[in-house]
Amino acid sequence: MEKQAKRERKLAEKKAKRLAKEGAKKEDDKEKVLDASKPITLDFLTNPNKK
């Protein structure tokens, strides 16, 4: 019984860690998406200080 509980606890920790890691990736992806309604200009492509 103790082995099974320990195994389940370990699996839960791994799952939580993986979900936390995936959540961070999803937030980064949202920032990189371009707005389709805005035209792409040369200044937009070459400006190093863009946000």
N, C-alpha and C positions, 0 to 999 in steps of 0.2 A: 504494500500500500504506500509506503513512504517513497519508493522508487517511482511509482506512477505519479504521485503528487509532485515530486521534484521534476519529473519529465514534463508534466503539464504546465508547471510554473515557468520552466525554461522556454517552452514553446510560446507561451503567452508573452514573455519578455521579448522574444525574437519578433513576434508578430507586431508588437507595439513599436519596436524600433524600426521595423520595415515601413509601417504605416507613417511614422513620423518622417522618415526619409522621403517617402513618396509625396507627402504633403508639401515638403519644401520644394521639390521639383515642380509640382503643379503650379505653385505660386510664381516661380521663375518663368514658366512657359507663358503665363498670362501677360507678363510684362513685355515679352518679345513679339506679341501679335500686333500686326499693323492694322490700322483702321482703314477699312476699304473705302470709306467715303472721302478720305483725304487724298489728293493727288501726290504722287511721289515726285519730288523736285530734286535737282542736282544738289542744292544746299542741304536737303534732308539726308542725302546719301553721303556727302563729304564732310558734314559738320562733326568734328570730334567731340564737341561739348553738348551733344544732344542728350536728352534724358529719356 
